[in-house]
Amino acid sequence: MMPVMMRKNWIAGRSARPALLALLLASAIGEQAGAAPPATGGARQPYNAVRTLGVLQERMAQGDETAFAMQKDVVGQIADELKALPPTVWREHRNRRALIKYALSGGDPELLRELLRQKLFDADELPLAEGALAYAEGQRSVALRHLEKVDIFALPPSLAGHVALVTAIVVANTDLARVVRLADEARLLSPGTLVEETALRLGMEGAISRGDRPKFEMLASRYFRRFPRSPYLGAVIRPVATAIAENGYGESPDGAKWVHDIVHYLDPHKLVQFYAALAEIGLRSAKLATTVNAARMARKYARDGSPEHAWTQAYEGAALVIGLAPEDGFALLNAAEAAGVAAPVGELISSARAISHLIRSPPPPLAPPEPAAPAVAAGPRNPATPAAPAAKATQAVAFASANQSPAAARTQSRIAQIDKMLKDIDE
């Protein structure tokens, strides 16, 4: 039986849907106030229906969970509505463009396919219509061939933003510079929408792959400021945290301050998630200052006594015992263990203690050299004659032993153990 509180939330969510849908419809129709009367005697036009989806997606980008839950149903309802309209509505180019936008937004492309079969699109609309259909059907190379012929800036801004974004998506694996440029165009053409949110994510990915730090910094700052409640935030946190760790932002006070300045728009729960990811990636990358800074920031937003609070102590402690402040690190590891942690974090604590012990323990004593074997008289050998294979192997071993001190061997062993520890930690 469904718990009472869960049942109340479920009922509240369902009751909120009709109200939200009514608001979306009113917004979509209200935008057309003052426009020419619809050609179907007052019936809702395709561009009204597609605008409903646009308003829904704008609310999704701002973190409206009800809108996110409704998206699939609304997309299906719009498909049914469009199919039920009389064929005469497609004589208006605005409705045909709305159908293209619908397909680019994740809608059912069946009706677009049918209109293309009936040759209802004008010649100048064909590249866009065929590109949208190919994209909706997953034929990216075909979509790009058609979309290359489209002048984005000759289109209405809202449609132009969709086209720029889709073009960026289909070239994502071939031309990173173009991806970033198209993503910029998409977000500038469709501000405040899901197109802008997606374009920022895509642009950040391109900037990170290109190693373009100024672009990455600008896009990351804009994303967290404008879309801190996006349902797709989870897809951003880890790539951004990885870029921050790998580029050493958390290794200096100025860098750590910059990181906090761009993410402080997130709610406390999301801040804990972000800094937890940064602490983990920092430890895996041997960026110990990054791990310490991130763990401390996460602890500021974690609830005392929570698993997240103990987790931050464990990660900071592991970073400290490995090299920065062993005694402080042991105290944090002990506190985390006393609070109770999950098995993977418990393994981290045990491994960190063992590695710290290895690092701080003295090297093993050198073995005494073996006595040299007595020389055996032999006749003269031609210097040009190569040594026997067995003699060569003995010389190679002796050379390796002479060039690898016990300290170097210990260091290599520790590095291997640390690397194994980090790989074994569950994400």
C-alpha positions in Angstrom: 0.0 0.0 0.0 1.3 3.5 -0.9 2.5 5.4 2.2 0.3 8.4 3.2 2.9 11.1 2.4 3.9 9.6 -0.9 0.2 9.2 -1.8 -0.4 12.9 -1.0 2.5 14.0 -3.1 1.4 11.8 -6.0 -2.2 13.2 -5.8 -0.8 16.7 -5.6 1.3 16.1 -8.7 -1.6 14.8 -10.6 -3.9 17.7 -9.6 -1.2 20.2 -10.6 -1.0 18.9 -14.1 -4.3 20.2 -15.4 -3.6 23.6 -13.9 -0.1 23.7 -15.5 -1.5 22.5 -18.8 -4.1 25.2 -18.8 -1.4 27.8 -18.0 0.7 26.6 -20.9 -2.3 26.7 -23.3 -3.1 30.2 -22.1 0.5 31.3 -22.6 0.7 29.8 -26.0 -2.6 31.4 -27.2 -2.0 34.7 -25.4 1.2 35.3 -27.4 -0.9 35.4 -30.5 -3.1 38.2 -29.3 -3.6 40.8 -32.0 -2.6 38.4 -34.7 -4.8 37.7 -37.8 -7.7 35.4 -37.1 -6.9 31.7 -37.6 -7.8 30.2 -40.9 -9.9 27.5 -39.3 -12.7 29.6 -37.8 -11.1 30.0 -34.4 -9.7 26.5 -33.9 -6.2 26.3 -32.4 -3.5 26.4 -35.0 -0.5 24.1 -35.2 1.8 27.0 -34.2 -0.3 27.4 -31.0 0.0 23.7 -30.2 3.8 23.7 -30.8 4.2 26.8 -28.7 2.6 24.9 -25.8 5.5 22.5 -26.0 7.9 25.4 -26.1 6.5 26.9 -22.9 6.6 23.5 -21.2 10.2 23.1 -22.1 11.1 26.6 -20.9 9.6 25.7 -17.5 11.6 22.4 -17.5 14.8 24.4 -18.0 14.0 26.4 -14.9 13.5 23.3 -12.8 9.7 22.7 -12.9 9.5 19.0 -12.0 5.8 18.8 -13.0 6.6 20.2 -16.4 9.4 17.6 -16.8 7.0 14.8 -15.8 4.4 16.0 -18.3 6.7 16.3 -21.3 6.1 12.9 -22.8 2.4 13.1 -22.4 2.2 16.6 -23.9 4.4 15.6 -26.9 1.9 12.7 -27.6 -1.1 14.9 -27.2 0.2 17.5 -29.6 0.9 14.7 -32.2 -2.7 13.6 -31.9 -4.0 17.2 -32.2 -1.9 18.0 -35.2 -3.0 14.8 -37.0 -6.7 15.7 -36.4 -6.4 19.2 -38.0 -7.9 19.7 -41.5 -5.3 19.6 -44.4 -6.0 23.3 -45.1 -4.0 24.4 -42.1 -0.8 23.4 -43.8 -1.3 26.0 -46.5 0.1 28.6 -44.1 3.9 28.6 -44.0 3.9 29.4 -40.2 2.1 26.2 -39.5 4.6 24.2 -41.7 7.5 25.8 -39.8 5.8 24.9 -36.5 5.7 21.3 -37.6 9.4 21.4 -38.4 10.1 22.9 -35.0 8.0 20.2 -33.4 10.1 17.5 -35.0 13.3 19.2 -34.0 12.0 19.3 -30.4 11.6 15.6 -30.1 8.0 15.3 -31.6 6.7 12.5 -33.7 7.9 13.0 -37.3 5.1 11.0 -38.9 3.1 14.0 -40.0 6.2 15.9 -41.3 7.0 12.8 -43.4 3.5 12.8 -44.8 3.6 16.4 -45.8 6.9 15.9 -47.5 5.4 13.0 -49.4 2.6 15.2 -50.5 5.0 17.9 -51.6 3.3 20.6 -49.5 6.5 22.4 -48.7 7.8 25.3 -50.8 11.2 24.9 -52.6 12.9 27.2 -50.1 11.5 25.2 -47.2 12.6 21.7 -48.4 16.2 21.7 -47.1 14.9 22.5 -43.6 12.0 20.1 -43.7 14.1 17.2 -45.0 16.9 18.0 -42.6 14.5 18.0 -39.6 13.0 14.7 -40.8 16.4 13.1 -41.2 17.4 14.3 -37.7 14.2 13.0 -36.1 14.8 9.6 -37.8 18.4 9.5 -36.5 20.1 10.0 -39.8 22.6 12.6 -38.8 24.8 12.6 -41.9 21.7 13.1 -44.1 20.4 15.8 -41.7 23.7 17.7 -41.9 23.7 17.5 -45.7 20.3 19.3 -45.8 20.8 21.7 -42.9 24.0 22.9 -44.5 21.8 24.6 -47.1 19.7 26.5 -44.6 20.4 30.2 -43.8 19.7 30.2 -40.0 19.4 33.9 -39.7 16.7 34.1 -42.4 14.4 32.1 -40.0 12.3 33.3 -37.1 14.6 33.4 -34.0 12.9 30.6 -32.0 13.1 28.2 -35.0 16.6 29.5 -35.8 17.8 28.6 -32.3 16.5 25.0 -32.8 18.2 24.6 -36.2 21.6 26.0 -34.9 21.4 23.6 -31.9 20.6 20.6 -34.0 23.3 21.4 -36.5 25.8 21.6 -33.6 24.6 18.2 -32.4 25.1 16.5 -35.7 28.7 17.9 -36.2 29.7 17.2 -32.5 32.1 14.4 -33.4 33.8 16.1 -36.4 34.3 19.8 -35.8 34.6 21.1 -32.2 35.3 24.7 -33.2 32.1 24.8 -35.2 30.1 23.1 -32.4 31.1 25.8 -30.0 30.2 28.5 -32.6 26.8 27.0 -33.4 26.1 26.5 -29.7 26.8 30.2 -29.1 24.4 31.1 -31.9 21.7 28.8 -30.5 21.8 30.2 -27.0 21.8 33.8 -28.2 18.8 33.1 -30.5 16.7 31.3 -27.8 17.6 32.9 -24.4 15.9 31.4 -21.4 14.7 28.3 -23.2 15.7 24.6 -23.1 17.6 25.3 -26.3 19.9 27.7 -24.5 20.3 25.3 -21.6 21.3 22.5 -24.0 23.5 24.8 -26.1 25.4 25.8 -22.9 26.0 22.1 -22.1 27.1 21.3 -25.6 29.3 24.4 -25.8 31.0 23.5 -22.4 31.7 20.0 -23.7 33.3 21.4 -26.8 35.4 24.0 -24.9 36.6 21.3 -22.5 37.6 19.0 -25.4 39.4 21.8 -27.1 41.2 22.9 -24.0 39.8 26.4 -24.3 39.9 27.5 -20.7 38.5 31.1 -21.1 35.5 29.7 -23.1 34.9 27.0 -20.6 35.0 29.5 -17.7 32.5 31.8 -19.4 30.0 29.0 -20.3 30.3 27.3 -16.9 29.6 30.6 -15.1 26.6 31.3 -17.4 25.2 27.8 -17.0 25.1 27.7 -13.2 23.8 31.2 -13.0 21.0 30.8 -15.5 20.0 27.1 -15.0 20.8 26.0 -11.4 17.6 23.9 -11.2 17.8 22.3 -14.6 16.7 18.6 -14.6 19.8 18.0 -16.7 22.2 19.4 -14.1 23.4 15.9 -13.2 24.9 15.6 -16.7 26.9 18.8 -16.2 28.3 18.3 -12.7 30.9 15.6 -13.4 32.4 16.9 -16.6 32.7 20.4 -15.1 34.3 18.9 -11.9 36.7 16.9 -14.0 37.8 20.0 -16.0 38.2 21.9 -12.7 40.3 19.2 -11.1 42.5 18.5 -14.2 43.2 22.2 -14.7 44.2 22.7 -11.1 41.6 25.3 -10.2 41.2 23.8 -6.7 45.0 23.9 -6.0 45.1 27.6 -5.1 42.9 29.9 -3.0 42.1 32.1 -6.1 41.0 29.0 -8.1 38.9 27.6 -5.3 37.2 31.0 -4.9 36.4 31.1 -8.6 34.9 27.6 -8.4 32.7 28.6 -5.5 31.6 31.9 -7.3 30.3 30.0 -10.3 28.4 27.2 -8.4 27.0 29.0 -5.4 23.7 29.4 -7.2 23.0 25.7 -6.6 20.8 24.6 -3.7 22.7 23.0 -0.8 21.9 19.5 -1.8 23.3 20.1 -5.3 26.3 21.9 -3.9 27.1 18.8 -1.8 26.8 16.7 -5.0 29.1 19.0 -6.9 31.8 19.2 -4.3 31.6 15.5 -3.6 32.3 14.8 -7.3 35.2 17.3 -7.2 36.7 15.8 -4.1 36.6 12.3 -5.6 38.0 13.3 -8.9 40.7 15.4 -7.1 41.8 12.3 -5.1 41.9 10.1 -8.2 44.0 12.8 -10.0 46.4 13.1 -7.0 45.2 16.8 -6.6 45.2 16.6 -2.9 44.6 20.4 -2.2 41.6 20.1 -4.6 40.3 17.2 -2.6 40.7 19.0 0.8 39.1 22.2 -0.4 36.2 20.4 -2.1 35.6 18.1 0.9 35.5 21.1 3.3 33.1 23.0 1.1 30.8 20.0 0.8 30.9 19.7 4.6 29.6 23.3 4.9 26.4 22.3 3.1 26.0 18.7 4.4 23.8 18.1 7.4 25.7 17.2 10.6 25.5 13.5 11.3 24.5 12.7 7.7 26.3 10.1 5.6 27.5 13.0 3.3 29.1 14.7 6.3 31.0 11.5 7.2 31.9 11.0 3.6 33.6 14.5 3.4 35.6 13.7 6.5 36.8 10.5 4.9 37.9 12.1 1.7 39.6 15.0 3.4 41.3 12.7 5.8 42.5 10.4 3.0 44.1 13.4 1.2 45.8 14.7 4.4 47.3 11.3 5.5 48.8 10.7 2.1 51.0 13.8 2.3 49.7 17.1 3.6 49.0 16.7 7.4 49.0 13.0 8.5 47.9 13.6 12.1 45.0 15.8 11.1 44.1 13.2 8.5 44.0 10.3 10.9 41.7 12.4 13.2 39.3 12.9 10.4 39.4 9.3 9.3 38.7 8.2 12.9 35.7 10.7 13.1 34.3 9.4 9.8 34.6 5.8 10.9 33.0 6.5 14.2 30.0 8.2 12.5 29.4 5.1 10.3 30.1 5.0 6.6 29.2 2.8 3.6 31.4 -0.1 2.7 33.3 1.7 -0.2 34.1 4.6 2.1 35.2 2.2 4.8 37.6 0.6 2.3 38.9 4.1 1.4 39.7 4.7 5.1 41.5 1.4 5.5 43.5 1.9 2.3 44.4 5.5 3.2 45.7 4.3 6.6 47.7 1.5 5.1 49.3 3.8 2.5 50.1 6.4 5.0 51.9 3.8 7.1 53.9 2.7 4.0 54.9 6.3 3.3 56.0 7.0 6.8 57.8 3.7 7.6 61.6 3.5 7.1 63.0 1.7 4.1 64.0 -1.9 4.6 67.7 -2.5 5.3 69.9 -3.3 2.3 70.9 -6.9 1.9 74.7 -7.5 2.3 76.4 -8.0 -1.1 77.1 -11.6 -2.0 80.8 -12.6 -2.1 82.3 -12.5 -5.5 83.0 -15.8 -7.2 86.7 -16.7 -7.5 88.2 -15.9 -10.9 88.7 -18.8 -13.2 91.7 -18.7 -15.4 90.9 -18.6 -19.0 92.7 -18.1 -22.2 92.6 -14.8 -24.0 89.3 -14.0 -25.8 88.9 -12.0 -28.9 87.2 -8.7 -27.9 85.1 -8.8 -31.0 83.5 -12.1 -29.9 80.0 -11.4 -28.3 79.4 -12.5 -24.7 77.3 -15.6 -24.2 73.5 -15.1 -23.7 73.7 -16.2 -20.1 76.4 -13.7 -19.4 74.3 -10.9 -21.1 71.3 -11.7 -18.9 73.4 -11.6 -15.7 74.9 -8.2 -16.8 71.3 -6.8 -17.5 70.1 -7.8 -14.0 73.1 -6.4 -12.4 72.7 -3.1 -14.3 69.0 -2.8 -13.3 69.7 -3.5 -9.7 72.5 -0.9 -9.6 70.2 1.7 -11.2 67.1 1.1 -9.0 67.6 2.1 -5.4 65.5 0.7 -2.6 63.9 4.2 -2.3 62.9 4.2 -5.9 61.4 0.7 -5.6 59.4 1.8 -2.5 58.1 4.9 -4.4 57.0 2.8 -7.3 55.2 0.4 -5.0 53.4 3.2 -3.2 52.3 4.8 -6.4 50.9 1.4 -7.6 49.0 0.9 -4.4 47.6 4.4 -4.4 46.5 4.0 -8.0 44.8 0.7 -7.1 43.0 2.2 -4.2 41.6 5.0 -6.3 40.4 2.7 -9.0 38.6 0.5 -6.4 36.6 3.3 -4.9 33.0 3.2 -6.1 31.7 6.4 -7.7 
